[in-house]
Amino acid sequence: MSAPRPVADLVAAAASGDQGAWEEIVRRYIPLVVAIVNRFRLSARDAEDVSQTVWLRLIEHLGNLREPAALPRWIAQTAKHEALRLATAQARVTPVDPLGGGGELDAASGAADIDEAVLRDERLHVLRTALAELPADKRELLLMFVADPPLTYAEIGVRTGMPLGSIGPTRARYLRQLRETPALQAFLTDQTVRGASPLDRGGDHRDISSVG
């Protein structure tokens, strides 16, 4: 299977009218939009409205994105903004029992929790994209380290045919190559100011366990 096209290439092609590139962007990132919108517990109709708004906004701004490789961040933030806007608007017109739960207000009042959830959704999506950019053998080895139940070095050696002494250094080399993929480079550059990385946050590369 050929490696997926870099995000920046897809953006440039779609901006110039390549319908196939646009369809690939939607296919690649619609799971990210769905994951974020679902955090707000909107109705199916409202969730669909938010999703359509995200893609309409992207069409409007596709040609002038400052950092095309950081498209996942733009999509994640736009989805969060649109979902929060709709949830907040609903809260203003939805009667709330003062003795009961906050109902729709939970989405707005829990903004900090949602921000963290959105960031995690984005990190996992970036990792999926980055892993897909690696050759299959490298991707499969990295995923072996986060298998459930965990695999021992001996078991990994049997599966891959690698000498035990080379497994650790090979893993480290593949992780460096994972960091160098266009998907992760764009994300890591953006996260430098925030101090959050999909590989550093939570320790090493644990988030990869949610990808396989």
N, C-alpha and C positions, 0 to 999 in steps of 0.2 A: 504494500500500500504506500502510495506517495505521501510525503510529508504535507501537512496542511499549509496553505498559503499564509505568509505572515500577515498580521492584522493590518499593518500600514499599507501593504500592497492591495489588500482587499478594499480598504477605504479609498485609496487613490483610484482604483478601477471603478468602484461603484460611483464615485463622484463624477467620473467621466462618462457615465451612462451604461456601464457594464451590468446588465440585469442579473447575470449569473453571480457576479461578485456580491451584489446586494442580497440576493437570495441566500448566499452562503453566510453573510453577516447575520441575517435574521435566524437562520438555522442554528448557527453557532451560539448565539447569545440569547435566544428566547428562553432557554432554561434558566439563565441568570435573572431575567426579568420576572419570570414566573415565581422563582424562589423568593425574590425580594417582595413582590406584591403580596404574596401569601402571608407575609409577616403581619400585614395590616388587617387580616380577617375581613376583607371586603367581599361583597357578593360576587358571584360569578360574572354577572353583567358589568359591575363596576370594575372588576379586575381586568376584564377584556377591554373596557374603555381606557384604563390606564396603560395597558400594553399597546393599544393602537396609538395613544398619544405619544408614548416613548418613540415609536418608529416614525411618526410624523415629525417630531422634533428632530430626530436624527437626519431625516431627509432634508430638513431645512438647514441644518448646520454641517452636513457631511463635508462640504467643500471647504470649510474654514475651521476645522478642528485644529487646535494649536499643536496637539501631540497625537497624531492618528494611532500610534502604537498603544496609547493609553485608552483606547476605545472602551474596554470593559469598565473602567472607572467612570467614564462619561455616562455610559448606559446605566450603571448601578446608581449613580447619584440622581440621574433624571427619573428613574423608576421610583426611587425613594421619595423624591420631591413630589412627583405627581400623585403617588399613593397617599402620602401624608396630607397633601392639599385636599384630596377628595375625602379622606377620613375625617379631617378637621371640619370641612364644610358640612358633612353629614351630622357631626356632633352638635353643630349649632342649631340644627332643626329637629334633632331626635330627642323626645322627652326622656329625661333621666330620673329614675327613682332615687331621691336623696338618701334613702335607707338601703339602697341596693348597690350593685356594682357600677362601675363607671361606664360600662357598655362601650360604645364607639370611642369614648374619650380615652380609653386605654391606649389606643394606638398613638395618640398625640402625647399623652402624659408619660408614656414609656419610651420617649424619643431616644434616650441614651442607650437603652437595651436594644432598640431597633437599629441604631447606628452600629453597634457591635455586631448584631446579626447580619446586617448588610455587608459589613466589612468581611465577615467570615464567609458569606456566600460568594463575595467577589474573590477572596483569596483562593477558595476551592475551585472556582471556575478558572482562574488564572493558572492554577496548578494543572488542571485537566488539559488546558490548552498547551502549556509548556511541556507536559509529559508527551502529548501527542506530537510535538515537534521533535522529540528524540527518536532515534531508530528503535525498532521494536525490541531488540535484545536488551538495550539499556533501560528502556521503560519497564520491561518485565522484571529485570533484576531489582530495580528500585522498589517496585511494588511487592517483591518478595519480602523485603525488610519490614513491611507493615502488614503482612498477612495475619489473619485471625483464624486459628491460633497462630502464634509466632513460629517462624521457622528457625531452626538452629543453623549455624554455619555449615554443619555437616550435611543437613538436608538441602541447603542451597547448593552446596558443592555437588551433591548427587544430581540435582535437577539441571544444573548448568554445565557440569563437567569441569568446573574451575577448581584449581588447587586451593585448599583452605587458606593458605597464606596470602593468596592474591585477592580474596573476596573483599576484605576491608579496604585496601587501597583502591580497588576497582570501584567500590561503592563511593568512596570519597571523590574519585575522578568523575564519576557519572553525576554526582550531586553538583560539582562545579560546572559541568556542562549544562545541567538543568538550569542553573542560575544564569547561564549565558544565553539561553534561548531568548528570542525577541519578546515573547510574552512576559517572561519574568523580568527582563531588563527594564521594560517600560514600567512595570508595576513597582519594582524595587526603587527605581529612580524617584517615582512619585512618593514612595513611602519613606524615603530618607528623612524628610522633614518630620514625618509623623513618628518615626522610630518604631514602625511596625513592618514586619516582613513575613510573607507566607511561609518562609523556612525558619525564621528565627523566633517568631511568636509561638509560644507554647512549647518551644524546644525543638531544635533540629528540624526534622521534616515530617513531624507527626501528622500534619494536615494531609499528607499524601494518602494516609490510610482511608480517607473519605472519598478518594478518587477511584480506587480500583473497584 
